[in-house]
């Protein structure tokens, strides 16, 4: 909020195990992390790894929580947000929910582009023009990593005073299209089990083949680093 008041925009990114795994495999994606002014951990394995390494992060900060807390703060300040992403109709439903929850929040607009819009230059340009024309203070972009970060990268130069956050499925959570895991699963690092149950075809390979082994390596690497530091002392 202080940066907005000073007329400076920026970007928030919320890395989880999947994002870190992708960044590790594709160094070109690291630029999205480097370009973000605020980086917070969205994933219990990241918190556990930081504690094992002896450099504990304070808490998990998922985008699905931030979309509520940031909207509340923006409403209190009389600021505006834009919802970009989700399946057709999702952003519109989320818009209505946020209007009801935060009466003082200004909704600058909402848009759920058709699948593959970013591969069609004319449609991509129209989407960007619409967001830029709305001139929001904060844009929630929900296309999943790294697509949402690429969209943000395209929009930032045209909206230098605006803040952006890639929020994955958060717009769908607000709209009620997708359901979040129970709180006890979130606290226990089991939210991925809930999502896998809901979308097994789409998420099975990602969670079980790619992300789970990477999470184990991440935790083991943190333990090795802690031991090396202890030995060095």
Buried (B, 14 or more C-beta within 10 A) or exposed (E): BEEBEEEEBBBBBBBBBBBBBBBEEEEEBEEBBEBBEBEBBBBBBBBBBBEBBEEEBEEBBBBBBBBBEBBBBBBEBEBBBBBBBBBEEBBBBBBEBBEEEBEEBBBBBBBBBEEEBBEEEEBBEEBBEBBEEBBBBBBBBBBBBBBBBBBBBBBBEEBEEBBBBBBBBBBBBBBEBBEBBEEEBBEEBBBBEBBBEEBEEEBEEBBEEBBBEBBEEBBEEBEEBBEEEEEEE
